[in-house]
């Protein structure tokens, strides 16, 4: 059965691989599964047909035969469970890798997203100057904890896993990535993730979509 995922027709990240379809593309490349991409406009994402796939009108959605999924974490967990390459065989190591997936999404990403939203949406608000130090501190607390735990290891728990894929994806978000120079081991960790051939293939594919959508004369 053909796997199809959805992605922005015109991504607001300008081809930097920050949209959440990038995480799923990377996972598919890691497990060696071919897939198609259906590009959707912001208008289409609001329509009932798309909301039947993704009730919150976001990307990515995932279709494989009669199976439809949404939420990048759930999609990657599904792929990791079905295909070798993202979860260890050992039961305990497998459980730890899944724990790191949840940690990336539930512990590390929220303060990064909060700071990102404040920068993008509240930069001109009078309270922003007071809130900014707190938002920065919240991100740094998580990065410090993560840096301490990673230490000088290549990956979070032995071999590369879905936990690392998700954590690297989260750390690439601009509101967190801007602090990575202060945490050399985390900067090197992200660079290792980005150097993986599967990541490189996924990044090239999503960048090609952005470049095609922004060619002179292209209309949507």
C-alpha positions in Angstrom: 0.0 0.0 0.0 1.3 3.4 -0.9 2.0 5.8 2.0 1.0 9.4 1.4 1.7 12.3 3.7 0.6 15.9 3.4 2.8 19.0 3.4 2.4 22.7 2.9 2.0 23.7 -0.7 3.9 26.9 0.3 5.7 26.3 3.5 6.1 29.3 5.9 9.5 28.0 6.9 10.9 28.9 3.5 12.4 25.5 2.9 14.4 25.2 6.1 12.9 21.8 7.0 11.1 23.1 10.2 7.6 22.1 9.3 6.5 18.9 11.0 6.2 16.9 7.7 10.0 17.0 7.7 10.1 14.7 10.8 7.9 12.2 9.1 9.8 12.4 5.8 13.0 11.7 7.8 11.5 8.7 9.6 10.3 7.3 6.3 13.8 7.6 4.9 15.3 6.0 7.9 13.1 2.9 7.6 13.4 2.8 3.8 9.7 3.2 3.0 8.8 5.0 -0.2 6.0 7.6 0.1 4.1 10.2 -1.9 3.5 13.7 -0.8 0.2 15.5 -1.3 0.7 19.3 -1.1 -2.2 21.2 0.5 -3.0 24.9 0.6 -4.0 26.8 3.7 -7.5 27.0 2.3 -7.7 23.3 1.7 -6.6 22.7 5.3 -9.7 24.5 6.5 -12.1 22.4 4.4 -14.2 19.5 5.7 -12.5 16.9 3.4 -9.1 17.6 4.9 -10.5 18.0 8.4 -11.7 14.4 8.1 -8.1 13.4 7.8 -6.7 15.9 10.3 -9.4 17.3 12.7 -7.2 20.2 13.6 -6.4 21.2 10.0 -2.6 20.9 10.3 0.1 19.0 8.6 1.2 16.3 8.3 -1.6 13.8 7.8 -0.7 10.2 6.9 -2.6 7.7 4.8 -1.8 4.1 4.1 -4.7 2.1 2.7 -7.6 2.5 5.1 -5.3 3.9 7.9 -5.3 7.7 8.4 -3.2 9.2 11.1 -2.3 12.7 12.3 0.3 14.1 14.8 3.9 13.7 13.8 4.8 11.9 17.0 2.0 9.3 16.5 3.0 8.8 12.8 6.6 8.3 13.6 5.8 5.9 16.5 3.6 3.9 14.0 6.4 3.7 11.5 9.0 2.7 14.2 6.7 -0.1 15.4 6.1 -1.4 11.9 9.6 -1.1 10.4 13.1 -1.8 11.6 15.5 1.1 12.0 14.0 3.4 14.6 13.5 1.3 17.7 15.9 -1.1 19.3 15.0 -4.8 19.6 15.8 -5.0 23.3 12.5 -4.4 25.2 14.0 -2.0 27.8 16.0 0.0 25.2 12.9 0.2 23.1 10.9 1.6 26.0 13.6 4.2 26.7 13.7 5.3 23.1 9.9 5.8 23.2 10.3 7.7 26.4 12.7 10.1 24.7 10.2 10.6 21.9 7.7 11.8 24.5 10.3 13.9 26.3 11.1 15.7 23.0 7.4 16.5 22.4 6.1 17.1 25.9 9.1 18.5 27.8 11.6 20.1 25.5 9.4 21.4 22.7 6.7 23.3 24.6 9.0 26.0 26.1 10.7 26.4 22.7 7.3 26.8 21.0 6.2 29.3 23.6 9.2 31.5 23.1 8.8 31.2 19.3 5.2 32.3 19.5 6.1 35.2 21.7 8.8 36.4 19.3 6.5 36.1 16.3 3.2 37.3 17.7 4.0 39.5 20.6 7.2 41.3 19.7 5.4 44.7 19.7 3.5 44.2 22.9 4.4 46.2 26.0 4.7 43.1 28.2 7.1 41.4 25.9 10.2 42.9 27.5 9.1 41.5 30.9 8.2 38.1 29.6 11.2 37.6 27.4 13.7 36.7 30.2 11.3 34.1 31.7 10.7 32.5 28.3 14.4 32.3 27.6 15.1 30.8 31.1 12.5 28.1 30.5 14.2 27.1 27.3 17.6 27.2 28.9 16.5 25.0 31.8 15.5 22.3 29.4 18.6 22.6 27.3 20.9 22.5 30.3 19.1 19.3 31.6 19.4 17.7 28.2 23.0 18.7 27.7 23.9 17.3 31.1 22.2 14.0 30.3 23.7 13.6 26.8 27.2 14.4 28.0 29.7 13.2 25.4 27.6 10.5 23.9 26.6 10.5 20.3 23.0 9.7 20.9 20.6 9.7 23.9 20.6 6.0 24.6 23.2 4.0 22.7 22.3 3.7 19.0 20.3 6.3 17.0 16.6 5.9 17.5 13.2 7.5 17.0 13.9 9.4 20.3 16.9 11.1 18.7 15.0 11.8 15.5 12.4 13.6 17.4 14.7 15.4 19.7 17.0 16.7 16.9 13.9 17.9 15.1 12.7 19.8 18.1 16.1 21.3 18.8 16.3 22.7 15.2 13.4 25.0 15.9 14.8 28.6 15.8 13.8 29.6 19.3 15.8 26.8 20.7 18.5 26.5 18.1 19.6 30.1 18.8 21.0 28.9 22.1 22.8 25.8 20.8 26.2 27.6 20.6 26.1 27.8 24.4 25.7 24.0 24.6 28.4 22.5 22.3 27.5 18.9 22.9 23.9 19.7 21.8 25.1 21.6 18.7 27.2 18.6 17.8 24.3 16.2 18.5 22.0 18.2 16.1 24.8 18.3 13.5 25.1 14.5 13.7 21.4 14.1 13.1 21.5 16.4 10.1 24.5 14.5 8.6 22.5 11.3 8.4 21.9 10.3 4.8 18.2 9.7 5.6 17.9 13.3 6.9 19.8 14.7 3.9 17.4 12.9 1.5 14.3 14.2 3.4 15.6 17.7 3.6 16.4 17.8 -0.1 12.9 16.6 -1.0 11.1 19.2 1.1 13.4 21.9 -0.1 12.7 20.9 -3.7 9.0 21.5 -3.0 9.6 24.9 -1.7 11.9 25.9 -4.6 9.3 24.6 -7.1 6.6 26.6 -5.4 8.6 29.8 -5.6 9.8 29.7 -9.2 8.9 32.8 -11.1 5.6 32.4 -12.8 4.5 29.5 -10.5 0.8 29.9 -9.5 -1.1 28.1 -6.8 
